[in-house]
Amino acid sequence: MQNLNGQIVALIEKGVRIPNPESVEIGQEVEIDRISGDNVVFHAGTKIFGKNTLILQGARLGLESPTTVDNALVGPDVRLNGGYFKGAVFLEGVSFGLGGHVRDGTIMEEFSSTAHTVALKQTILMPFVTLGSLINFCDCLMAGGASRKNHSEVGSSYIHFNYTPNQDKATASLIGDVPRGVMLNQPPIFLGGQGGMVGPCRMEFGNVVAAGSIIRKDELRPERLIQEMPKKSINIPFTRGIHLTLRRIMVNNMSYIANLLALMQWYRQVRYLFVGNRFPQALLDGLCQTLQTNIDERTKRLVDYCRSMPLQDNLDSAQTIRQNELHHNGLRINDAVRSLQRDDTDDGLREPFLNEIQKRIQTEGDDYVGIIRSLPVTVSEAGTRWLQGIVNRAESRLTGVFPSL
């Protein structure tokens, strides 16, 4: 091993299995202490960069093709089988097929997975959510399902359209929600393959979207079969700067931010209780930091969207009044979000819920998924009411920035 990079030698001595060390590259900035030697495997072509990179026990990288990890946090028993993974967090049991392209702001929670050739950025997948192959699914949060056999799924060749002809990205879609989604007891959502969603959209739990459909409208009623097939072509002039669905775009974006704020409280108040060997403080810190990048990104995109509104002189039109108000008040979104993140309002639901979780940890151990799934209905409903209160307060405060909405 005398000709090998010192970082690689240190990892081998620590116990990391590197079958072909000459093919592996480890940046000098990588902190060896943040890489576990317990059943970790780096296959040929693996490259590790970034001082913030964290790799925990049982992780395996590069089984199917060369794999680059750059300032990503890789939880226990994660499989990153090939691709480029930067600035993302992968919790226990995540599996990612070859050809992955994962960028900053992505969170994949326990046992979520993708097949091959999937691109994610600023994406949050809650436990068990499954994505097929050949998918571009950026700027989304998706929840639903309760197990590996009962999970929300996105079919292959699916696209989330997240950039508009007006050149804004106020387009994040909320597929499910946080307050109920974190309880792992909601019916799954199915988005059929060879289809797409035009953000920002909201989709209720239990809905089934037929393959080949392009979703352009919210569906907030549960348990519905949705099929969107064009019966005729539409070809009309496009007038740049006109935002016909302005109110819906604003409401959906503010709802998305409100759900992220609720998820942050869940991470800080509930997941914090599970910190231990398989979920160390460093992984929780990275989880919160990555979620914060999502909050910052969505806030920035919404401010940019508001500020992009052209000022209009025709104040007799409700549409132009709204556009002018968005332009003038857009920057106030930053203050509102910062204020909401400092808000520690307790409506009396949080502490009893947290106490129940603590009791179960003391008697059942720190199996996050097992404990959450086993909560009695009355307890999970109380937790949902607590989180929904956070969402409601956030939506109310953000909407208050724009009286004309």
Buried (B, 14 or more C-beta within 10 A) or exposed (E): EEEBBEBBBBBBEBEBEBEEBEBBBBBEEBEBEBBBBEBBBBBBBBBBBBEBBBBBBBBBBBBBBBBBBBBBBBBBBBBBBBBBBBBBBBBBBBBBBBBBBBBBBBBBBBBBBBBBBBBBBBBBBBBBBBBBBBBBBBBBBBBBBBEEEEBBBBBBBBBBBBEBEBEBBBBBBBBBBBBBBBBBBBBBBBBBBBBBBBBBBBBBBBBBBBBBBBBEBBBEEEEEEBEBEEEEEEEEEEEEEEBEEBBBBBBBBBBBBBBBBBBBBBBEBBBBBBBEEBBBEBBBBBBBEBBBBBBBBBBBBBBBBBBBBEEBEEEEEEBBBBBBBBBBBBEBBBEBBEEBBEEEEEEEBBEEBBEBBEEBBEEEEBBBBEBBBEBEEEBBBBBBBBBBBBBBBBBEBBBEBBEBB
